Amino acid sequence: MEIKLDFKSKENTIIEFKRILLNDINIENFSVKTLKESEEEISLEIKADELKKVFTLKNYTKNMIDQKTVMAKAGLLLLFEKKYPWGALVGVRPTKLVRRFLLMGYSFEEIDEILKKLYFVFPEKRALLLEVVKKENEYLNDKSINMYVGIPYCPTRCKYCSFASYEINSKLGGFYNQFVETLIEEIKLTGEMLKGKSYNIESLYFGGGTPSILKEKDLKNIIQALYENIDLSKLKEFTFEAGREDTLNLEKLNILKEMKVDRISLNPQTFNEKILKDLNRSFNREHFDEMFKEIKKLGFVINMDFIIGLPGEKVEDILRTLDQVKDYEIDNFTIHTLAIKKGSKLLKDNYKIGEIENEKIQCKIKEITTLKKLFPYYLYRQKNTHDWGENIGYSLLGKESIFNIEMIEENQSTIALGGGGISKKVMRIDKTRSSIERYINPKDPYMYICEMKERIKQKNKLFEF
């Protein structure tokens, strides 16, 4: 596609936009000409081959310097009469755009207008976006940091998974003991790295993989090492991902309670046991219910994750699962739209996402969240999902996850340990922009064991508080 613009812009952003939202349309020549640009409005002539349309909009360029570029991209949707719930928004983190507008000085009412008239976002998505940002603003704190610990082992690898995850009974599972020893050593070295530095760790998250696959003594020793080597005195929440019920028992739950973990994520993904079996994920409903009751009895804040659009599930199956959520006293409820990710078995098998009666599902989610008094508090989007959907976290008021909010907004720096952990240093450029420098631990447990000491040296250079 040949592009001609009469203003400065990164043409590759237009090419990428076209690839994502108009990949079924062939365009040889695309041009944009400015017809009018005053303090009040901007008028552009947008042309794609023989199609032509004039797009006129209020001038927001006093603060929004890329308005013409956005109009050029959104103009493609106008030309080809394409309508999507999220309109011209293609980013993973649409909430960051809203926050940027707020920092520019726009009100929520003005931002709603921009989302409507410039980005063509549907009313329900605009309302959701603004509600989430308002809730996030109650928690965002760039004066603190967070910590992530990655345990890259699972009982089996689910077909949709692309995370740092290796089967415990595989060849790499043979390095489990060395992995645990190396992680404890990394914790100690991280403590030395942070000595004398000013930092407040606000949230701590164990992810993976499946952290609850750790043996009881290793679970206790790892968390104990964190308390002994790292200042966690400012910690506001400690979350443990126990996604697989087949890795849990009462002894592990008691250890977590003793070690001051206060949040647990127990994730069925669906209550359809046949679908889970087909996805290489074991599930015992009786044991799941037993673990859920014990988690509630011990006083943890509890989250459940579900995935919409799993292979083989019909809308009736999804609605049946959602109806069963009513039986559980949950604090958080996270809905993911299936994404076909790099590294997943589904991608290797060339799995294509089918059509789902999304309206029925959204109505059921609304019914559940209203009944349970759960409100959206964070969201993000992923490429290669059904209907360009979104992932939404719902919560009881006051039970929102600080870690989830800060990670999605990339507002805090992250110190990451363990397999596949991604450390991030967030640095403010100006009032509305930040730069992010990342450093990634190896996913492969063997490579992590071999490279940890060298990697910690690099992280030491990265973090200078």
C-alpha positions as CSV (number, residue, x, y, z in Angstrom):
1,M,0.0,0.0,0.0
2,E,1.5,3.3,-1.1
3,I,0.8,6.1,1.3
4,K,0.7,9.9,0.7
5,L,0.1,12.3,3.5
6,D,0.4,16.1,3.6
7,F,1.5,16.0,7.3
8,K,4.3,14.2,9.2
9,S,3.3,10.8,10.6
10,K,4.8,7.4,11.0
11,E,3.3,5.6,8.0
12,N,3.9,2.1,9.5
13,T,1.2,2.8,12.2
14,I,-1.3,3.3,9.3
15,I,-0.1,0.1,7.6
16,E,-0.3,-1.9,10.8
17,F,-3.8,-0.5,11.5
18,K,-5.0,-1.5,8.1
19,R,-3.4,-5.0,8.5
20,I,-5.3,-5.5,11.8
21,L,-8.7,-4.1,11.1
22,L,-9.0,-4.3,7.3
23,N,-6.9,-7.3,6.4
24,D,-9.6,-8.5,4.0
25,I,-9.4,-5.4,1.9
26,N,-6.7,-4.7,-0.8
27,I,-5.7,-1.0,-1.1
28,E,-3.0,0.1,-3.6
29,N,-3.0,3.8,-2.9
30,F,-4.0,5.6,0.3
31,S,-3.8,9.4,0.6
32,V,-4.8,12.1,3.1
33,K,-5.1,15.8,2.3
34,T,-5.8,18.6,4.8
35,L,-8.8,20.6,3.6
36,K,-9.1,22.8,6.6
37,E,-7.2,23.2,9.9
38,S,-8.4,26.0,12.2
39,E,-8.5,26.4,16.0
40,E,-12.1,25.1,15.9
41,E,-11.9,22.1,13.5
42,I,-9.8,19.8,11.2
43,S,-11.1,18.6,7.9
44,L,-9.3,15.8,6.0
45,E,-10.0,14.3,2.6
46,I,-9.3,10.5,3.0
47,K,-8.9,8.5,-0.2
48,A,-8.3,4.8,-0.8
49,D,-8.0,4.0,-4.5
50,E,-11.3,5.2,-5.9
51,L,-13.1,5.7,-2.6
52,K,-13.1,9.1,-1.1
53,K,-14.6,10.7,2.0
54,V,-14.2,14.0,4.0
55,F,-13.7,13.5,7.7
56,T,-14.3,16.7,9.8
57,L,-13.8,16.9,13.5
58,K,-13.3,19.3,16.4
59,N,-9.6,20.4,16.7
60,Y,-8.1,18.7,19.8
61,T,-4.5,19.4,18.7
62,K,-3.8,21.9,21.4
63,N,-3.0,18.8,23.5
64,M,-3.4,15.9,21.1
65,I,-0.5,16.3,18.6
66,D,-1.3,13.1,16.7
67,Q,-5.0,13.9,15.9
68,K,-4.5,13.9,12.1
69,T,-2.8,10.4,12.2
70,V,-5.7,9.0,14.2
71,M,-8.2,10.6,11.9
72,A,-6.4,9.1,8.9
73,K,-6.6,5.6,10.5
74,A,-10.2,6.0,11.6
75,G,-11.0,7.4,8.2
76,L,-10.3,4.0,6.7
77,L,-13.1,2.6,8.8
78,L,-15.4,5.3,7.5
79,L,-14.4,4.6,3.9
80,F,-15.1,0.9,4.1
81,E,-18.1,1.2,6.5
82,K,-16.4,-1.0,9.1
83,K,-17.9,-1.0,12.6
84,Y,-16.3,-2.6,15.6
85,P,-17.2,-2.4,19.3
86,W,-13.8,-0.9,20.1
87,G,-13.8,1.2,16.9
88,A,-10.3,2.3,15.9
89,L,-8.7,1.3,19.1
90,V,-6.2,-1.5,18.5
91,G,-3.9,-1.3,21.5
92,V,-3.6,-3.9,24.2
93,R,-4.1,-1.2,27.0
94,P,-6.9,1.2,26.0
95,T,-7.0,2.4,29.6
96,K,-3.6,3.9,29.1
97,L,-4.9,6.1,26.3
98,V,-7.7,7.4,28.6
99,R,-5.2,8.1,31.4
100,R,-3.0,10.0,28.9
101,F,-5.9,12.2,27.9
102,L,-6.6,12.9,31.6
103,L,-3.0,13.9,32.1
104,M,-3.4,16.2,29.1
105,G,-6.1,18.0,31.0
106,Y,-9.2,16.6,29.3
107,S,-12.3,15.8,31.5
108,F,-14.0,12.4,31.4
109,E,-16.8,14.0,29.4
110,E,-14.4,15.3,26.8
111,I,-12.6,11.9,26.6
112,D,-16.0,10.2,26.1
113,E,-16.6,12.6,23.2
114,I,-13.1,11.8,21.7
115,L,-13.7,8.1,22.0
116,K,-17.0,8.5,20.3
117,K,-16.3,10.9,17.5
118,L,-12.6,10.2,16.7
119,Y,-12.2,6.5,17.6
120,F,-15.9,5.4,16.9
121,V,-16.0,3.3,20.1
122,F,-19.4,1.8,20.9
123,P,-21.3,3.4,23.9
124,E,-21.0,0.2,26.1
125,K,-17.2,0.0,25.6
126,R,-16.7,3.7,26.3
127,A,-18.7,3.4,29.5
128,L,-16.7,0.3,30.5
129,L,-13.4,2.0,29.8
130,L,-14.1,5.1,31.7
131,E,-15.5,3.1,34.7
132,V,-12.3,1.1,34.9
133,V,-10.0,4.1,34.7
134,K,-11.9,5.8,37.5
135,K,-11.5,2.7,39.7
136,E,-7.8,2.4,38.8
137,N,-7.1,6.0,39.8
138,E,-8.0,5.0,43.4
139,Y,-5.0,2.7,43.5
140,L,-2.3,3.9,41.1
141,N,0.9,4.8,42.9
142,D,4.1,5.4,40.9
143,K,6.0,6.0,44.1
144,S,6.1,2.3,44.9
145,I,7.2,-0.8,42.9
146,N,5.9,-4.4,42.7
147,M,7.6,-7.8,42.7
148,Y,6.8,-10.9,40.6
149,V,8.1,-14.5,41.3
150,G,7.7,-17.0,38.4
151,I,7.4,-20.7,38.9
152,P,7.6,-22.2,35.4
153,Y,6.2,-25.7,36.1
154,C,2.8,-27.2,35.6
155,P,1.3,-30.7,36.1
156,T,0.5,-30.6,32.3
157,R,0.7,-27.9,29.6
158,C,-2.7,-26.7,28.5
159,K,-3.1,-26.4,24.7
160,Y,-4.0,-22.7,24.8
161,C,-1.0,-21.8,27.1
162,S,1.9,-19.6,25.9
163,F,3.3,-18.8,29.4
164,A,6.6,-19.9,31.0
165,S,5.3,-23.4,31.7
166,Y,7.0,-26.8,31.6
167,E,5.5,-30.1,32.6
168,I,6.8,-31.3,35.9
169,N,7.2,-34.8,34.6
170,S,9.1,-33.7,31.5
171,K,12.9,-33.7,31.0
172,L,13.0,-30.1,32.3
173,G,11.1,-31.2,35.4
174,G,14.2,-33.1,36.4
175,F,15.8,-29.7,37.2
176,Y,13.0,-28.9,39.7
177,N,15.3,-29.1,42.8
178,Q,18.0,-27.0,41.2
179,F,15.4,-24.5,40.1
180,V,14.2,-24.1,43.7
181,E,17.8,-23.7,45.0
182,T,18.6,-21.1,42.3
183,L,15.4,-19.1,43.0
184,I,16.3,-18.9,46.7
185,E,19.8,-17.8,45.7
186,E,18.3,-15.2,43.4
187,I,16.1,-13.9,46.2
188,K,19.2,-13.5,48.4
189,L,21.2,-11.7,45.6
190,T,18.2,-9.5,45.0
191,G,18.1,-8.6,48.7
192,E,21.8,-7.6,48.4
193,M,21.1,-5.6,45.2
194,L,18.4,-3.6,47.0
195,K,20.4,-2.9,50.2
196,G,20.8,0.8,50.7
197,K,18.3,1.7,48.0
198,S,15.0,3.5,48.5
199,Y,12.1,1.4,47.4
200,N,8.6,0.4,48.6
201,I,7.3,-3.0,47.4
202,E,3.5,-2.5,47.4
203,S,2.4,-5.8,45.9
204,L,3.9,-9.3,45.5
205,Y,2.6,-11.9,43.0
206,F,3.5,-15.5,42.5
207,G,2.7,-16.6,39.0
208,G,3.8,-19.1,36.4
209,G,3.2,-21.8,35.4
210,T,1.5,-23.1,38.5
211,P,3.2,-21.9,41.7
212,S,1.1,-24.3,43.8
213,I,3.0,-27.2,42.2
214,L,5.8,-26.4,44.6
215,K,6.4,-29.1,47.3
216,E,5.3,-28.0,50.8
217,K,8.8,-27.5,52.2
218,D,9.9,-25.6,49.0
219,L,6.9,-23.4,49.1
220,K,7.7,-22.4,52.7
221,N,11.4,-22.0,52.2
222,I,11.0,-19.7,49.1
223,I,8.5,-17.4,50.8
224,Q,10.6,-17.4,54.0
225,A,13.6,-16.4,51.9
226,L,11.7,-13.4,50.6
227,Y,10.8,-12.2,54.1
228,E,14.4,-12.7,55.4
229,N,16.2,-11.0,52.5
230,I,13.8,-8.3,51.1
231,D,12.0,-5.5,52.8
232,L,8.3,-6.3,52.5
233,S,7.2,-4.0,55.4
234,K,5.2,-1.8,53.0
235,L,3.4,-4.7,51.3
236,K,-0.3,-4.1,50.8
237,E,-1.1,-7.4,49.1
238,F,0.4,-10.8,48.5
239,T,-1.2,-12.9,45.7
240,F,-0.6,-16.6,45.0
241,E,-1.6,-18.2,41.7
242,A,-3.1,-21.6,42.5
243,G,-4.8,-22.0,39.2
244,R,-4.8,-25.8,39.2
245,E,-6.9,-27.6,41.9
246,D,-4.9,-30.8,41.3
247,T,-1.8,-29.1,42.8
248,L,-3.5,-28.0,46.0
249,N,-4.0,-29.5,49.5
250,L,-4.8,-28.2,52.9
251,E,-1.2,-28.2,54.1
252,K,-0.2,-25.9,51.3
253,L,-3.1,-23.5,52.0
254,N,-2.1,-23.4,55.7
255,I,1.5,-22.6,54.7
256,L,0.3,-19.8,52.5
257,K,-1.8,-18.4,55.4
258,E,1.0,-18.7,57.8
259,M,3.3,-16.9,55.4
260,K,0.9,-14.0,55.2
261,V,-0.4,-14.6,51.6
262,D,-3.8,-12.9,51.5
263,R,-5.0,-13.5,47.9
264,I,-5.4,-16.8,46.0
265,S,-6.4,-17.3,42.4
266,L,-8.1,-20.6,41.8
267,N,-8.9,-20.9,38.1
268,P,-11.2,-23.5,36.6
269,Q,-11.3,-21.7,33.1
270,T,-14.5,-23.7,32.5
271,F,-16.6,-26.2,34.5
272,N,-16.9,-28.4,31.4
273,E,-14.6,-31.3,32.4
274,K,-14.6,-32.8,28.9
275,I,-13.4,-29.6,27.3
276,L,-10.6,-29.3,30.0
277,K,-9.6,-32.9,29.4
278,D,-9.3,-32.2,25.6
279,L,-7.1,-29.2,26.4
280,N,-4.7,-31.4,28.4
281,R,-5.9,-30.0,31.7
282,S,-7.1,-32.3,34.5
283,F,-10.0,-31.2,36.7
284,N,-11.8,-32.8,39.7
285,R,-14.9,-30.8,40.6
286,E,-15.2,-32.5,44.0
287,H,-11.6,-31.6,45.0
288,F,-12.0,-28.1,43.5
289,D,-15.1,-27.5,45.7
290,E,-13.2,-28.8,48.7
291,M,-10.3,-26.5,48.1
292,F,-12.5,-23.5,47.5
293,K,-14.3,-24.1,50.8
294,E,-10.9,-24.3,52.6
295,I,-9.6,-21.1,51.0
296,K,-12.7,-19.3,52.1
297,K,-12.5,-20.7,55.6
298,L,-8.9,-19.5,55.9
299,G,-10.0,-16.0,54.9
300,F,-8.2,-15.5,51.6
301,V,-9.5,-13.0,49.0
302,I,-10.3,-15.4,46.1
303,N,-10.3,-14.9,42.4
304,M,-11.6,-17.3,39.7
305,D,-10.5,-17.1,36.0
306,F,-12.6,-18.2,33.1
307,I,-11.9,-18.3,29.3
308,I,-14.6,-17.6,26.8
309,G,-14.2,-19.4,23.4
310,L,-12.3,-22.6,24.4
311,P,-12.2,-25.1,21.5
312,G,-15.3,-27.3,21.5
313,E,-17.4,-25.1,23.7
314,K,-20.8,-24.0,22.5
315,V,-22.6,-21.0,23.8
316,E,-24.8,-23.3,25.9
317,D,-21.7,-24.7,27.6
318,I,-20.3,-21.3,28.4
319,L,-23.7,-20.1,29.8
320,R,-23.9,-23.3,31.9
321,T,-20.4,-22.6,33.4
322,L,-21.3,-19.0,34.1
323,D,-24.5,-20.0,35.8
324,Q,-22.5,-22.3,38.1
325,V,-20.4,-19.3,39.3
326,K,-23.5,-18.2,41.2
327,D,-22.7,-21.1,43.7
328,Y,-19.4,-19.6,44.7
329,E,-18.7,-16.7,47.1
330,I,-16.0,-15.1,45.0
331,D,-14.2,-11.8,45.6
332,N,-12.8,-11.4,42.1
333,F,-14.1,-12.7,38.8
334,T,-11.8,-12.6,35.7
335,I,-13.1,-13.2,32.2
336,H,-10.6,-13.8,29.4
337,T,-11.4,-14.0,25.7
338,L,-9.5,-16.9,24.1
339,A,-6.4,-15.7,22.3
340,I,-4.4,-17.8,20.0
341,K,-0.9,-17.0,21.2
342,K,2.6,-17.7,19.9
343,G,4.0,-20.8,21.6
344,S,0.6,-22.4,22.2
345,K,-0.4,-25.8,20.9
346,L,-3.5,-24.3,19.4
347,L,-1.4,-22.1,17.1
348,K,0.8,-25.0,16.1
349,D,-2.4,-26.9,15.3
350,N,-3.7,-23.9,13.2
351,Y,-6.8,-23.6,15.3
352,K,-9.2,-21.0,14.1
353,I,-11.6,-19.2,16.5
354,G,-15.2,-19.8,15.6
355,E,-18.2,-17.6,16.0
356,I,-19.8,-17.3,19.4
357,E,-23.2,-15.7,20.3
358,N,-21.4,-13.0,22.2
359,E,-24.5,-11.0,23.2
360,K,-25.9,-13.9,25.2
361,I,-22.6,-14.4,27.0
362,Q,-22.3,-10.7,27.8
363,C,-25.8,-10.6,29.2
364,K,-25.0,-13.6,31.4
365,I,-21.8,-12.0,32.7
366,K,-23.8,-8.8,33.5
367,E,-26.3,-11.0,35.3
368,I,-23.6,-12.7,37.4
369,T,-21.6,-9.5,38.2
370,T,-24.8,-7.7,39.2
371,L,-25.9,-10.6,41.4
372,K,-22.5,-10.8,43.1
373,K,-22.0,-7.0,43.3
374,L,-18.8,-7.3,41.3
375,F,-17.5,-4.2,39.4
376,P,-14.9,-4.0,36.6
377,Y,-11.6,-2.7,37.8
378,Y,-9.0,-3.6,35.1
379,L,-9.1,-4.6,31.5
380,Y,-6.8,-5.3,28.6
381,R,-7.1,-6.7,25.1
382,Q,-5.1,-9.2,23.1
383,K,-4.4,-9.9,19.5
384,N,-5.9,-12.9,17.8
385,T,-9.0,-13.1,20.0
386,H,-12.6,-13.7,19.2
387,D,-14.4,-10.6,17.9
388,W,-11.5,-8.4,19.2
389,G,-12.8,-8.9,22.7
390,E,-11.3,-7.9,26.0
391,N,-10.2,-9.4,29.3
392,I,-11.9,-7.9,32.3
393,G,-11.3,-8.3,36.0
394,Y,-14.4,-7.8,38.2
395,S,-14.2,-7.3,42.0
396,L,-16.1,-6.6,45.1
397,L,-15.6,-3.0,46.2
398,G,-12.3,-2.8,48.2
399,K,-11.1,-6.2,47.0
400,E,-9.4,-5.0,43.7
401,S,-5.9,-6.4,42.9
402,I,-3.3,-3.6,43.1
403,F,-0.8,-5.8,41.2
404,N,-3.2,-6.4,38.3
405,I,-3.9,-2.7,38.0
406,E,-0.3,-1.6,38.2
407,M,0.9,-4.3,35.7
408,I,-1.7,-3.5,33.1
409,E,-1.1,0.2,33.4
410,E,2.7,-0.2,33.5
411,N,2.7,2.5,36.1
412,Q,5.2,0.9,38.5
413,S,8.6,-0.7,38.1
414,T,8.6,-4.5,38.5
415,I,11.4,-6.6,40.0
416,A,10.8,-10.1,38.6
417,L,12.5,-13.3,39.9
418,G,12.2,-16.9,38.8
419,G,11.6,-18.5,35.4
420,G,10.3,-16.1,32.7
421,G,10.0,-13.2,35.1
422,I,9.9,-9.8,33.2
423,S,11.5,-7.0,35.2
424,K,10.5,-3.5,34.1
425,K,11.9,-0.1,34.9
426,V,9.3,2.6,34.3
427,M,10.8,6.1,33.9
428,R,8.7,9.3,33.5
429,I,9.6,11.2,30.3
430,D,7.2,14.1,30.8
431,K,3.7,14.7,32.2
432,T,2.0,12.3,29.8
433,R,4.6,9.8,28.8
434,S,6.9,7.1,30.3
435,S,9.6,4.9,28.9
436,I,9.9,1.3,29.9
437,E,13.0,-0.8,29.9
438,R,12.6,-4.5,30.3
439,Y,14.9,-7.4,31.4
440,I,13.6,-11.0,31.0
441,N,14.7,-14.1,32.9
442,P,15.0,-17.3,30.9
443,K,11.7,-19.3,30.7
444,D,13.5,-22.6,30.4
445,P,14.4,-23.8,34.0
446,Y,17.8,-25.1,32.9
447,M,18.8,-21.9,31.2
448,Y,17.5,-20.0,34.3
449,I,19.7,-22.1,36.5
450,C,22.7,-21.5,34.3
451,E,22.3,-17.8,33.7
452,M,20.8,-16.5,36.9
453,K,24.0,-15.0,38.4
454,E,24.8,-13.1,35.2
455,R,21.3,-11.9,34.8
456,I,21.2,-10.5,38.4
457,K,24.2,-8.4,37.5
458,Q,22.2,-6.9,34.5
459,K,19.2,-6.3,36.7
460,N,21.5,-4.5,39.2
461,K,22.4,-2.1,36.5
462,L,18.8,-1.7,35.5
463,F,17.5,-0.8,38.9
464,E,18.9,2.4,40.4
465,F,16.4,3.9,42.7
